Amino acid sequence: MKKIVINGNFGIENLEIQEQESDNVLPHEIQIKLSAASLNYRDLLMVKGEYNPRQKLPLVPCSDGAGTVTAVGSAVSRFRIGDRVMPVFAQTWQAGSPTLNEIRSTLGGPLDGTLRQNICVPEYSAVKIPAHLSFNEAATLPCAALTAWSALFEYGNLQAGQSVLILGTGGVSVFALQFAKLAGAKTIITSSSSEKLQMMQKLGADHIINYNEKKDWGKEVRKLTGNVGVDYVIEVGGAGTLEQSIRSVRVDGTISLIGILAGRAPELNLLPVLMQNVRIQGILVGSRRAFENMNDAIEMNKLTPLVDRVFPFEEHKEAFLYLQSQKHMGKVVIAIPD
């Protein structure tokens, strides 16, 4: 059995393949033979030591994975050998609002993650894969898809006819577009790439904005919504784009704060948040119950994730470098060999 670890020091260059010892399956655990793992921006930051510089090493990175149950503990009742499953990102967060301990029980840091051939998890910390999805496709769901789902439906209440502004074309953003269209919402998506924006139109985006051409894109969003603003913003840029997102949202609208891709802003005027009764909601993926709700919707609508590229296990460094380049649309996946 093999695993990939951040060994000794942080950095993509310090990732290495090691032998993985077999774990004993405890009474309430299942053993999963992982077939695929997908990459999130969080995983990249973790590998580089920028997410949690105090994270103990060595660490198996990555939070998302999909595979097959190969062994079950004596007390397991939810799964059988041969079931296709995905481990849950926050292993102990089952439903409702999380506790501090529950949001610290996360794969890919502080717990060892999914970039390995075998993983054992409690039976309550896994969910079944929608029947129509491959392992590569399913591996994209645990973090990116669930984050978008939580923003729009678990914390939000997106309704048909409402509007959603989506920043970027990465994993969370593409899932947000797909889910918003399933709900019958109007969508606006931003990117610096005309090629990516054309792809988003093919996926159903109603309006596209190239933010290199429209520097004041918040004003453009206002124009597209009759100067009302959007109901929801999927904000993956962080402080660097938040001011424009605040300009884009309607009175009593919601900004789901998800990522930090645009870095920091030297000064941010929060007065419009107060004056327009805007909600800013941080989103940390979601619970197991939310994951199951999302999977039901994915299976019912036969939604297919957008997988940009699949890298072999041995090319894991190249996969992280590709994610870092931000050339991808949708998700980057690493195939895990038998």
N, C-alpha and C positions, 0 to 999 in steps of 0.2 A: 504494500500500500504506500502511496505517495501523498505528500502534502507540500504546500508552498508556504514559506515562513519569511517574515521580516526578521532577519537573524543578526543580533548584536547591535546594529545601528539602523536608524531610519534611512530611507532612500530606496528608490526603485532599483538602483544598482545593487542593493543589499538583499533583494529577494532571492531565495534559492529553494530548490527542490530537495526535500529530505524524505527519509523513510518514516512512515507513520506506524506506530505501534497499534495493535488491535485493542479496542476498548471492551471491557466487560459490560454487557447489557444488563442494567439494573431492572428490577421488577416492573417499574412504570415507564421504562424507556423503550424507544424503538431505534434500531440501527438503519441508517439510510446510506445506500451506495449512491453518491452524488454523480450525476452525469454532466452537469453544467453549472456554472456560476456566472453571474453578471456583475458588471462594475458600476458603482455609484461614485459621485464626486467625493462623498464622505470617505470611501475606501482609498481614493487617491490621497486625500489629505492625511488619512491615518498612516499610510505607507511612508509618506514624506515627513511624518512627525509634526504636522501642522494642526492636526485635529486635537490630539492630546499628547503633548510632548512628554508627559509623565506616564504614558502607557507602558506597562511592563512588557519586555521582549524576552524571548522570541514570541511572535504572534502570528497566527494564521489569519490573513486578511480576508475581506469580503463578507458581505451580509446576506447576499441573495444566492439561493441555490435550489436545485431540483433534482430528484432522483427516485430510487425505488427502495421500499422497505425490504431489508434482507434478513432481519431478525427482530423478534419482539420479546419483551420481558414477560415474566410469568403472570403479571397483574394487568397487562395491557388489554383493553377492550375496544379502543377506537380504530385500530388498524390491524391489517393482516399482512403477512409476507406477500410481496408482489404488488402492493398498493403503490401508486405513483404519488409522491408527496413533495411538499416544500416546507422547510423549517421556518418558523416565525422569527422575524427580526428581534423583537423584544420578547425574549423567551417566556417570561412570567406574566406578561400583560395579557390578560384574558378578555376583558370587556370593560366598558365604561371609562371613567377617568383614571389615568395611571397614578400610581404612587411613585415616590422618588426611587425606591428600590426597583420597581418594575421598569422604569426607563433606563436603568443602569444594567439591565440583564440582556444586553444587546450583543448579537453576533458580529464578529469582525472588530471587536474592541468594546468593552474590556474582555469579552469572551472570545475564544478562538472561533474563527469564521468558517466559511464554506469552500475555500480554495484547497480542497483535499478530497480524497477518494471516499472516505468514510466519516460519518458523523453520527453520534448518539445524542438524542434529545428526548426529553420527557414527552409522552404521547400527547399531552395537552399543548405542546409547543410546535405542532406541525398541522398542516392542512392538506387536503387532497387537491391535486392538479385538475383543472378543467379538462374534460375528456378530449377535446379537440386540439389541445396544444401539445407541441413537442417539448422535450426537456429544455432545449435552448430557449424556446418561447416562454415556458413557465418560469425559468430562472430569472426573468426580468420582473416578475410580479411582486415579490415580498416587500421591497422598499419603494421603488419608483412608482409603480402602479398604485400601491396602497396609500402612498402620500397624496397623490392626486385625488384618489377616491375620498380619502378622509377630508381633504380641503373642501371638496364640492358637496359631499353628501353626509359625512359623519358629523363634521363641525358646521358645514354649510347646509343649505336646503335648496339647492339649485332646482329651478322649475323651468318647464318648457317656455320659451319666449324670452327668458332672461338672457343677459349677456355676460361673457367671460373674456377678460384680457389675459393672454398667456404669453409670458416672456420666454423667448428662446425655443430651441428645438431639440433639447436633450430628452432624457428618459421621462422625467416627471411631466415635462411640458407636452410631449406627444401623447402621453396617457391622458392628461387633462383635456386635450383637444378631442380625443376619441370618446371619453366619458361625457364631455359636454355635448357632443353631437348626438350621442345616444339619448340624452335627456331632452333633446330638442332645443338646445340653447344656441344663441348667436355667438360666434367666436371671432376674436381678433388676435392675431399672433404676430410677434415681433422677432426679427433676426437681423444680423448684418449681412446675411448671404441671400442673394436673390434666388440662387439654386435651391436652397433649403426652403425658402418661402414658397416656391413653386410646388415643391413636394407637399408642403402643408396644405396648399390649396387642393391638391389631389386627395388628401385625407379629409377634406371637408371644411377647412377654414373659410369663413365668410369674408374676412378682410385680412390683409397682410400689411405690415409696416416694416420697411427697411430703416432701422434706426440710424444707420450711417447717412442716409439721405434725408431723414426727418429727425433732426437732433432733438427737437422739442416734440417728441412723439406723444406725450400726454395731451398736448393740444390737438394732435391729429385724432387721438381716441375720442376726445370730446366732439370733434367735428363729425366723426362717424356715428356717434350716438345722439345726434341732435342737441349737443351741448348738455346732455344729461349725465353722462358718465356710465361706466359699466357696473353691473351688480357685484361681480367678483373679479379679483385680480390674483393670478397665480404668480407670485413674486419670487423668482429664483435668483435674482441679482443681489438682493440684500441692500445695504445702505447706499451703495453706488447707484441704484435705480429707484429707490423707494420714493424719492421726491416726485419723480415723474409718475409713479404708480398712484401716489396720493392725488395728483392732478387728474388722473384718469378715472378714479372711482366716483360713483354717484354719492349723493347724500344718503347716509345710513347704509352704505355699501360695505363690503368686506374685502380686506387684503389678506391673503394667506401667505405668511412669510415662511419660505421653505429653504432657500439657498443663500449663498454668499458669493456667487460667481463674479459679481461686479466689484467686489472689494468694499472698501470703506469710503464714506463721504466726509469731507472736512467740516461741513455744517449742514444741518437738516432742519427745515422749518416744519414743526409739528402742529402749528396753530390750525391749519386746515383740518387735521384729524379731529380736533376738538369742535371746531365751528361747524363741521358737517357730519358729526356723529358717526365717524368712520370707525369700524372695528379692524384691528390688526391682530390676527390670530396666528400664533406660532404653530407649526405642524411638525410633529415628530412621528412620522409614519402612521402607526395605528395598531389596534389590538388584534388578537386572534379572531374575535367575533366580527370585527370590521373586515378582516381579510376574507372570512367566509362569505360575508354579505357581498363583497366585491366579486369573488369568484363565481357566485351564483349569477350575478349580472353578466359577467364575461361569458359564462357557458351558455346562458339563455340567448345572448345576442351573437354568439360565435365571434366575439371580438378577437382579433389577432394582433399581438404586440408587434411593433416595428423594431426588428433586429437589424442593426446597421452592419455588423461584422462579427464573425465568430473566429476566435484565435485558438490554435492548438495549445494544450497545457504547457508545452515547452516554450511557447512564445508569450508567456505571461508578462514579461517586461515590456514587450512591444505593445501588448494590449493596454497597459497602463499609460504608456507614452502616447498611444493613439487617443485615449480618453483625454489626456492632458492637452493635446493639440486642439481639442474642441472642434474637430472636423466631422464628428459623427452626427447622425440624426437618429434619435431613438436610443437604443441600447447596444452596448458592447458586451459580448459574451465570451467566456473562456470554456471550451469543451474539456471535460474531465474524462480521461480514458478509463476503460474497464480494468 
